Amino acid sequence: MDMQTSFGGLTLKNPVMTASGTFGFGLEFAPYGDLKRLGGLVAKGLSLKPREGNPMPRLAETPCGMLNAIGIQNPGVEHFVRTVLPSLPWKDVAVVANLYACDAEEFGELAGVLAGEEGIAALEVNVSCPNVKEGGIAFGQDPKQIGRVTEAVKRNAGGKHVMVKLSPNVTDITVCARAAAEGGADSLSLINTLSGMAVDIRRRRPRLANVIGGLSGPAIKPVALRCVHQVVQSVDIPVVGIGGIASAEDALEFLLVGAHAVQVGTANFLRPDFSFGLADDMAALLEEIGAESLEAFRGSLQMEF
């Protein structure tokens, strides 16, 4: 079955992408499979300057998931462009740069650095940073800020596809989706992690040095599916589904509610080779259940019982 998918001017050989922050820059996973088998590779978050990230411990396992508070540790965008990007198979797999900044101007500047890079197929905008100018409210919780950031990135992206990654930690995610769409986003990816916390009763301490972290893994899949379903019904731009995908059936559930592609996150930690074979498993399952094509299956959820 032909698994190629195209949306917003971005073409992927299959709808499987890796989620930012769970796959490093991709080269770390090269020993476990052929990176060229992926539809898209979303690199870990990039900032203008290098970031050390949050203090340790930054990871905690939870039932059916994990909490993380990495803090966008990265060597900075210039290092990525100069040292990492040339080693990635960007001619064969769509490389997506995930952008992290704390004001719209910095987001725009970051997009400008990558605008002329041939090896970058798209820019994914991470709007989870607290905006100090707005009193510490995360961009992802403020539709006006989402719109401003999207406009700034789109204006400086040099025509590259702009994908905005939405947070589920809001009252109504469709309001944020519409703000990004009105700001010029070519697509949306959702969901980012859910805010969570874990504590150790013996040490009487939080399990994360940052106290609060982001919950990911199978535990959040029902929330992610609900969000994707609602957003697909609310905006006219394509959606990429993220959240707890650990099997071909999980991935197809997101396509069934209307997603054009999926991103795999926590499953990469449990099975480093998981993402490489997922597209083949999805194709086999589509044929098994009698789907005529990927396109015919997408968004074909029947609501009546």
N, C-alpha and C positions, 0 to 999 in steps of 0.2 A: 504493500500500500504506500502511495506517495505521501510522505509525512512533511513535505515542505510547507512552510507557512509564511505568509507575508502580511505585514500590517504597517501602516504609517510610513511606507517607503523602506521598511526594514525587512529583509528576506532572511529567513533561517532555514537550514536544510531539514530541521525537525523542530518541534516545539519545546525541546528540553534545554533549559538554561540553568546555570548554577547561580545560587543566590549570593549576593555580596556578603563578604565576611565569613563565609563558610567554606571557601574554596581557595583561599589565599589569592595569589595572582595566577593561579592555574598551574604553574610549573611544579608546584609542590605535589600535585596529583598526577603528574605525567607518569610516574612509575606504576600507576594502577590502571591505566587505560590510555587510549588514543584521544587526545584533546580534540582532534578533528571530527570525532563522532558526535560531539555536542552541537546543539543548535546555536547556543550562545554561551559565552563565558563572561559573567559579570565579576569584574575584579573587586577586591576589597576596597573599602572606602578610601578616597584620596582627598587630602586637604592641600592647601597652598604650601604650607610649611610642614616639616616632619612632626609627628605627634607620638609621644611615648605611650599614650593610653592611660587607663586607670591602674591604680595599684592592685597587686595580687592579694587574695585570690579573686579571679575574674570569671570563673565558671563554677556552676553548681548543678549537679544532676537532680532532676525531679521526676516524679512518676509520669511516664510517657512524654518526657521532654527535658529541656535544660534551660537554665538561666545563664545569661552572659551579661557582663558589663565591661567589654573590652575597651571601649572608649576611643574607637577609630584609630588604633595604633597603626601608623603607616609612615613610610619614608619620605612622603611628600610627592607632589605631582611631577616635579622636574626629574627626580630619581626614577620614577616609574617610566616616564617617556624615554629617558636616556638609556636606562639599564634593563628594564623588564620588557617593555613593549616589543623591542626588536626580536626577542626570543620567543614570543607567542606566535602561534600559527594563524595570524589574523587574516590571511588570504583565504583560509579554509573554514574558519569559524568566526562568527560575529563577536568581536570583543567589545564589551560595554564597560565604560568607566563610571563608577559610582562616585558622586561628588558630595563632599561634606564641607559646610561652611556655616558661619554664624551670623551673616547678614547678607542681604540680597546683592550688595555690591561685590562682596567676596565670592559669592556663587558665580556672578557674572565674570569676574576676573578668572576664576578657575576654568570656566567653560571656554574662555578665550585662549587659555594655554593649550587646550586640547582641540580647538576648532580646526586647526590645520593638520592634525595628525591623521595620516591616511589609514593607520591601523586601528583607529577607533571608529566603530560602526554607530555607536549611540552613546548618549549620556544619560545616566540614571541619577535623579536628584533625590538625595536623602534629606528630608525635611524634619529630622528628629532633634536637631540641635536647639537648645533653649536660646531664644533671642534676647540678649541682655537689654537691648534698646526698648524691647516691648515688655520689660519686667520679668524676663525669664520664662515666658510662655513659649513652649516649643512651636516651631514653624508649623509642624504637622497638626497642631490643635487650633490654628488660627487661619481660617480660609483666606483672609485678606493677605496675610503673609505668604501663604502658598501661591496665591496669584502673583504677588510681586516677585517672588523668587523664580517662579516659572518664566515670567516675562524677561527677567534679567538673564537667565540661562539661555532662553530661546534667542534673545537678541544677540548674544555673543557666541552662539554655537556653530556659526559658519555653515548653517544648513543641515547640521547633523540631527538625527532623530533624538528627541528629548522625551524621556520617560520619567514620570514623577512617582516616587514610591511613597505610598500613603500609610499613615499610622492607624491602627484600630482603636487607639486610646482616645476616642472622641465620642461625642454623643450621637452624631449622625455622619457617617463617613461619606455619604452622597453629597453633602454640602462641600466637603473638601475636594471631592472628585470634580464637581462642577467648577470650583475655583481654579483648579489646575487646568481643566479643559479651556476655560475662558482665558487663562493666561497664555495659552498657546501650546500646551503639552501635546505631543503626538500620540502618546499612550500613557497608561497608568500601570504601576505594579503594586500589588497588595496581597497580603498585608505585611507590614513590618512586625516586630515582636510586640507582645502584650506586656505591660508593666507588671512585674511580680517581685516576690521576696521569699527567701528561705532562711530559716534560723536553725541553730544547733542548740538543743536544750541542755546538753552536757557542758558545753563551753559558754553557754548563755551569750552567744554572739551571732550576728548575721553570718551567713555563709559566704556572702560577697563583701569585699572591702568597701565597695560602693553602696552597700546595703540593698539598693533596689537595682534590678536588672531587667533584661528582656526575655520573656518566656517564648520558647520555640519548640518545635517537634510535634508529634502526632496529637498531643493534647489540644493544640490550637486549631486543628483542621476544621472542625465545625464552625468556628468563628470566622475563619478565613473564607470558607465556602459561602457563608451568609453574606459577608461583605462583598465578595466578587459578584454574587447574584444581584445584590442591591445596586452596585455601581454599574454593572452592565445594563441594568434597566434605566439608569439615570443619565448616562452620557453617551455621546455618539463616537467617542474615540475608543480604540482597542484597549483591552485589559489583559495583564499578565498575572496569573494566579500564583500565590505563594502561601505556604503554611502547612507544615506537617506531612508533606508528600513522602511516602515511604514505600510505594508500590505503583505499578502501572494503573491499577484501578483508582488509586488516589488521584493520580494525574488526570485521568480521563474524567473524573468527577468535576474537576475545575473546567475542563473543556466543555462538558455537558451543560454547565450553567452559563457558558458563553465566553470563557477566556480564550485568547488566541494562542497563548503559550503558558508554560509554567516555569517556575524557578524552584530548584531543589536546595534545601538548606541543611538542617540538622542531620538528615540521612547520610550526608557526605562524611560525617564524623563516625557514624556507626559502620558504614560500608564505603570505603574510599573509592570503590569501583562502581558504586550504584548508578551514578548519573550516566555513565558511558553506555550502559545497556538498556536504559529506560525507554528510549525511543523505539527500539526493536520490540521490547515487551509491550509497549502501547499499541504498536501496529498489529502484533499478533492477537492482542486482546480485542482490538476493533474488528478484526476479521472473525474472531470466535463468536462475537455477539451479533454479527451480521450487519455491521455498519458499512454503508456503500463507499464512504470516503471520509477523510478527516473533516473536510469542509461540511459535508452533510451532517456529521455527528455534532459539530460545534453548535452549542446553543439550542440543541434539540430537546431540551428538558420539557416534558409534558406536565402541566400543572394540575390537570384534573385527575381524580381517582375513580 
